[in-house]
Amino acid sequence: MPYQVYTTEAFVLRGTPSGEADKNFLLLSRDFGMVHAYAQGARALPSKLRPNLLDFSQIRVSLVRGRERWRIVNAELSRNFFQILRSSPVKLCVMARLFSFLRSRLHGEERNPELFTALEAGLAALGEKALTEGEIQAVEYITLARILFFLGYLRADENLSPLLSGESISSREMARAGVIRRSLIRTINQGIAESER
């Protein structure tokens, strides 16, 4: 009986070695939410998957559902955000904090395309070349607020609502986040506290 192959966009939140040449992955996918998957032979030098399954990258991945986890059968690299952001240690730290936050808050598969889009928009905004330190902070706050909102830990009020929609983060939204910085941080901290209960 042939296996059904599912193809989706995903972020590689973390990859860990397994056995002699295999690798386990934690993916945030557009269509399935958080996915635990493994790739057989992905650490072997001749593996076609190896260069495409990098931490901090966005990929197009083909998966087959197993009894306990997914198996990766193909992956194409879309964007390697580590390479895109590596010239800015501040941007790399923001990305690492966002990925770490998602790893700690996501439990089980649950489709949440808005969450995927929130991370995609935040990373794309960080990839912009000429951002001030204040704009980088604003991107982090907006992205984190969107993540908390789409996970159900943050309620939108009239100050926050304009920052929570959209598939990108504009310079106008960055400026708005700077204006309401204190209340934004307070709201984010409340959302984080709620997520830890």
C-alpha positions in Angstrom: 0.0 0.0 0.0 1.6 3.3 -1.0 2.1 6.0 1.6 0.5 9.4 1.2 3.1 12.2 0.9 2.2 15.6 2.4 4.1 18.7 1.2 4.2 21.9 3.1 6.3 25.0 4.0 8.1 24.7 7.4 10.7 26.3 9.6 13.4 24.1 11.1 13.2 25.0 14.8 15.8 22.4 15.7 17.6 19.4 14.4 19.3 16.8 16.6 21.5 13.8 15.7 20.1 10.4 16.0 22.0 7.1 15.6 24.9 6.9 13.2 23.5 9.1 10.3 19.9 10.0 11.0 18.6 13.3 12.4 15.4 14.3 14.3 13.7 17.6 13.6 11.3 19.9 15.2 9.4 21.8 12.5 6.9 24.5 12.5 4.8 23.8 9.4 2.2 25.9 7.7 -0.3 23.1 7.3 0.2 20.9 10.4 1.6 23.1 13.1 4.5 21.7 15.1 5.8 18.4 13.6 8.3 16.0 15.1 10.0 14.3 12.1 13.1 12.3 11.3 15.2 12.1 8.2 17.0 8.8 7.6 20.7 9.3 6.6 20.4 13.1 6.7 23.8 13.5 8.4 25.6 11.3 5.8 27.8 13.4 3.4 26.1 12.1 0.2 22.6 12.8 1.5 20.5 15.0 -0.7 18.6 16.2 2.4 21.6 17.3 4.4 22.1 20.8 2.8 18.4 21.6 2.9 17.6 20.7 6.6 19.5 23.4 8.4 18.4 25.0 11.7 16.9 28.5 11.3 15.9 27.8 7.7 12.6 27.9 5.8 12.0 24.8 3.7 9.5 23.1 1.5 9.3 19.6 3.0 7.6 16.4 1.9 6.5 14.2 4.8 5.1 10.7 5.3 3.2 10.0 8.5 4.6 7.2 10.6 3.1 5.5 13.7 4.8 7.9 16.2 6.3 10.6 14.0 6.7 12.0 10.6 9.4 10.9 8.2 11.0 13.5 5.8 11.3 12.2 2.3 12.3 15.4 0.5 13.2 18.9 1.4 14.0 22.0 -0.6 15.7 25.0 1.0 13.7 28.2 0.6 15.6 30.6 2.8 18.4 30.1 5.2 17.8 32.9 7.8 21.1 32.1 9.6 23.0 33.1 6.4 20.7 36.1 5.8 21.1 37.5 9.3 24.7 36.4 10.2 26.2 39.8 9.6 24.1 41.1 12.5 24.6 39.5 15.9 21.7 41.5 17.3 19.3 40.1 14.6 20.6 36.6 15.1 19.9 36.8 18.8 16.3 38.0 18.1 15.8 35.1 15.7 17.2 32.6 18.3 14.9 34.0 21.0 11.9 33.7 18.8 12.7 30.1 17.8 13.4 29.2 21.4 10.1 30.7 22.5 8.2 28.7 19.9 10.0 25.4 20.9 9.0 26.0 24.5 5.3 26.8 23.8 4.3 24.5 21.0 3.0 21.1 22.1 1.4 18.7 19.7 0.2 19.1 16.2 -2.3 21.8 15.6 -2.8 23.6 12.3 -2.1 27.4 12.8 -1.2 29.1 9.5 -1.4 32.5 11.1 1.3 31.6 13.6 3.5 30.4 10.7 2.8 33.7 8.8 3.7 35.7 12.0 7.1 34.1 12.2 7.7 34.4 8.4 6.8 38.1 8.5 9.1 38.7 11.5 12.1 37.0 9.9 11.5 38.7 6.6 11.5 42.1 8.4 14.7 41.2 10.2 16.2 40.4 6.8 15.8 44.0 5.7 19.3 45.5 5.4 19.0 48.9 7.0 17.2 48.6 10.4 18.0 50.7 13.4 18.4 49.0 16.8 15.0 50.4 17.7 13.4 48.9 14.6 15.0 45.5 15.3 13.4 45.7 18.8 10.1 46.7 17.3 10.2 43.7 14.9 10.9 41.4 17.9 8.0 42.8 19.9 5.5 42.7 17.1 6.5 39.2 16.1 6.3 38.0 19.7 2.9 39.7 20.2 1.6 38.1 17.1 2.8 34.7 18.2 1.2 35.1 21.6 -2.0 36.3 20.0 -2.2 33.4 17.6 -1.5 30.9 20.4 -4.4 32.4 22.4 -2.4 34.0 25.2 -2.9 37.7 24.3 -6.0 39.7 23.8 -6.1 42.5 21.3 -7.0 46.0 22.5 -7.3 49.2 20.4 -3.6 50.0 20.8 -2.4 46.5 19.8 -4.9 45.5 17.1 -3.2 47.4 14.3 0.0 45.5 14.9 -1.5 42.0 15.0 -2.8 41.7 11.4 -1.0 41.5 8.1 1.4 39.2 6.4 4.4 41.6 6.8 5.8 44.1 9.2 5.9 47.6 7.8 8.0 50.6 8.8 4.8 52.2 10.0 4.1 49.3 12.3 7.6 49.5 13.6 7.2 53.2 14.4 3.8 52.4 16.1 5.5 49.8 18.2 8.1 52.4 19.3 5.3 54.8 20.3 3.5 52.3 22.4 6.6 50.4 23.5 5.9 50.4 27.3 2.3 49.1 27.0 3.4 46.7 24.3 6.1 45.2 26.6 3.6 45.0 29.5 1.1 43.2 27.3 3.7 40.8 26.0 4.9 40.0 29.5 1.3 39.3 30.6 0.9 37.0 27.6 4.1 35.2 28.5 3.0 34.8 32.1 -0.4 33.4 30.8 1.5 30.9 28.6 3.4 29.6 31.5 0.3 28.6 33.5 
